Amino acid sequence: MNSRKDVLTAQHLQVGLVYKEMLGTSEAEAYLRSVGIAPHLINRLLYSDDHRQIQQTTTGRPNDRNDAGQ
């Protein structure tokens, strides 16, 4: 998988989490299916506490905040 597709997939997953919070799980699942996210990823993201929290910085990259020196 190329990096452009990885970024797009991460963005779709982030939107899916927003849909889940604002519109509910069924709407989030419908959105994720409509953009071609694999069913096993949808299940892990929406129905399991076993996924990483997806956080974005203004750069669009995962937030690896380092609290050292703050």
PyRosetta script that sets phi, psi and omega in degrees:
from pyrosetta import init, pose_from_sequence

init()
pose = pose_from_sequence("MNSRKDVLTAQHLQVGLVYKEMLGTSEAEAYLRSVGIAPHLINRLLYSDDHRQIQQTTTGRPNDRNDAGQ")
pose.set_psi(1, 133.7)
pose.set_omega(1, -179.4)
pose.set_phi(2, -82.1)
pose.set_psi(2, 164.0)
pose.set_omega(2, -174.7)
pose.set_phi(3, -66.1)
pose.set_psi(3, -31.6)
pose.set_omega(3, 178.3)
pose.set_phi(4, -64.3)
pose.set_psi(4, -42.0)
pose.set_omega(4, 178.3)
pose.set_phi(5, -68.1)
pose.set_psi(5, -37.6)
pose.set_omega(5, 176.5)
pose.set_phi(6, -59.4)
pose.set_psi(6, -44.1)
pose.set_omega(6, -179.9)
pose.set_phi(7, -65.3)
pose.set_psi(7, -43.5)
pose.set_omega(7, 179.3)
pose.set_phi(8, -62.9)
pose.set_psi(8, -42.9)
pose.set_omega(8, 177.7)
pose.set_phi(9, -61.9)
pose.set_psi(9, -43.7)
pose.set_omega(9, 178.1)
pose.set_phi(10, -60.6)
pose.set_psi(10, -39.3)
pose.set_omega(10, 178.2)
pose.set_phi(11, -66.0)
pose.set_psi(11, -41.1)
pose.set_omega(11, 176.9)
pose.set_phi(12, -61.7)
pose.set_psi(12, -41.6)
pose.set_omega(12, 179.4)
pose.set_phi(13, -64.5)
pose.set_psi(13, -40.0)
pose.set_omega(13, 177.7)
pose.set_phi(14, -62.4)
pose.set_psi(14, -45.6)
pose.set_omega(14, 178.0)
pose.set_phi(15, -61.9)
pose.set_psi(15, -39.3)
pose.set_omega(15, 177.3)
pose.set_phi(16, -58.7)
pose.set_psi(16, -39.8)
pose.set_omega(16, 177.2)
pose.set_phi(17, -67.3)
pose.set_psi(17, -36.8)
pose.set_omega(17, 176.6)
pose.set_phi(18, -65.6)
pose.set_psi(18, -44.8)
pose.set_omega(18, 176.7)
pose.set_phi(19, -57.6)
pose.set_psi(19, -44.5)
pose.set_omega(19, -179.1)
pose.set_phi(20, -58.3)
pose.set_psi(20, -45.1)
pose.set_omega(20, -178.3)
pose.set_phi(21, -68.2)
pose.set_psi(21, -41.4)
pose.set_omega(21, -173.3)
pose.set_phi(22, -90.6)
pose.set_psi(22, -36.3)
pose.set_omega(22, -171.2)
pose.set_phi(23, -116.6)
pose.set_psi(23, -13.6)
pose.set_omega(23, -179.6)
pose.set_phi(24, 107.4)
pose.set_psi(24, 164.0)
pose.set_omega(24, -174.9)
pose.set_phi(25, -64.5)
pose.set_psi(25, -41.0)
pose.set_omega(25, -176.9)
pose.set_phi(26, -65.2)
pose.set_psi(26, -38.2)
pose.set_omega(26, 176.8)
pose.set_phi(27, -67.8)
pose.set_psi(27, -39.3)
pose.set_omega(27, 178.0)
pose.set_phi(28, -63.0)
pose.set_psi(28, -44.1)
pose.set_omega(28, 179.0)
pose.set_phi(29, -63.0)
pose.set_psi(29, -43.1)
pose.set_omega(29, 178.6)
pose.set_phi(30, -60.8)
pose.set_psi(30, -42.8)
pose.set_omega(30, 178.3)
pose.set_phi(31, -61.9)
pose.set_psi(31, -49.8)
pose.set_omega(31, -176.9)
pose.set_phi(32, -61.8)
pose.set_psi(32, -39.4)
pose.set_omega(32, 176.2)
pose.set_phi(33, -64.0)
pose.set_psi(33, -39.4)
pose.set_omega(33, -176.8)
pose.set_phi(34, -66.4)
pose.set_psi(34, -24.7)
pose.set_omega(34, 179.5)
pose.set_phi(35, -100.0)
pose.set_psi(35, 7.1)
pose.set_omega(35, 171.6)
pose.set_phi(36, 86.2)
pose.set_psi(36, 21.2)
pose.set_omega(36, 176.9)
pose.set_phi(37, -73.5)
pose.set_psi(37, 136.7)
pose.set_omega(37, -178.3)
pose.set_phi(38, -61.9)
pose.set_psi(38, 139.9)
pose.set_omega(38, -178.4)
pose.set_phi(39, -54.3)
pose.set_psi(39, -37.6)
pose.set_omega(39, -179.6)
pose.set_phi(40, -66.3)
pose.set_psi(40, -31.8)
pose.set_omega(40, 176.4)
pose.set_phi(41, -72.1)
pose.set_psi(41, -39.6)
pose.set_omega(41, 177.8)
pose.set_phi(42, -60.3)
pose.set_psi(42, -47.8)
pose.set_omega(42, -179.6)
pose.set_phi(43, -60.9)
pose.set_psi(43, -43.6)
pose.set_omega(43, -179.7)
pose.set_phi(44, -65.5)
pose.set_psi(44, -40.8)
pose.set_omega(44, -177.1)
pose.set_phi(45, -70.8)
pose.set_psi(45, -44.4)
pose.set_omega(45, -171.4)
pose.set_phi(46, -93.7)
pose.set_psi(46, -28.6)
pose.set_omega(46, -170.4)
pose.set_phi(47, -116.8)
pose.set_psi(47, 5.2)
pose.set_omega(47, -177.7)
pose.set_phi(48, -130.1)
pose.set_psi(48, 144.7)
pose.set_omega(48, 173.5)
pose.set_phi(49, -86.2)
pose.set_psi(49, 7.9)
pose.set_omega(49, -173.0)
pose.set_phi(50, -90.7)
pose.set_psi(50, 9.7)
pose.set_omega(50, -179.9)
pose.set_phi(51, -100.4)
pose.set_psi(51, 156.1)
pose.set_omega(51, 176.1)
pose.set_phi(52, -74.8)
pose.set_psi(52, 145.0)
pose.set_omega(52, 173.4)
pose.set_phi(53, -69.4)
pose.set_psi(53, 127.9)
pose.set_omega(53, 178.5)
pose.set_phi(54, -91.4)
pose.set_psi(54, 115.2)
pose.set_omega(54, 178.4)
pose.set_phi(55, -122.9)
pose.set_psi(55, 140.2)
pose.set_omega(55, -179.0)
pose.set_phi(56, -115.2)
pose.set_psi(56, 145.6)
pose.set_omega(56, 170.3)
pose.set_phi(57, -100.3)
pose.set_psi(57, 179.6)
pose.set_omega(57, 178.8)
pose.set_phi(58, -66.4)
pose.set_psi(58, -16.5)
pose.set_omega(58, 177.8)
pose.set_phi(59, -83.8)
pose.set_psi(59, -9.2)
pose.set_omega(59, -179.4)
pose.set_phi(60, 85.1)
pose.set_psi(60, 3.9)
pose.set_omega(60, 178.9)
pose.set_phi(61, -100.0)
pose.set_psi(61, 156.0)
pose.set_omega(61, 176.7)
pose.set_phi(62, -54.3)
pose.set_psi(62, 142.7)
pose.set_omega(62, -176.1)
pose.set_phi(63, -82.3)
pose.set_psi(63, 105.8)
pose.set_omega(63, 176.3)
pose.set_phi(64, -105.6)
pose.set_psi(64, 61.2)
pose.set_omega(64, -173.7)
pose.set_phi(65, -62.0)
pose.set_psi(65, 133.1)
pose.set_omega(65, 177.2)
pose.set_phi(66, -111.1)
pose.set_psi(66, 115.1)
pose.set_omega(66, -176.9)
pose.set_phi(67, -83.9)
pose.set_psi(67, -0.7)
pose.set_omega(67, -179.2)
pose.set_phi(68, -62.8)
pose.set_psi(68, 128.4)
pose.set_omega(68, 177.1)
pose.set_phi(69, 82.7)
pose.set_psi(69, 8.0)
pose.set_omega(69, 179.5)
pose.set_phi(70, -106.9)
pose.dump_pdb("model.pdb")
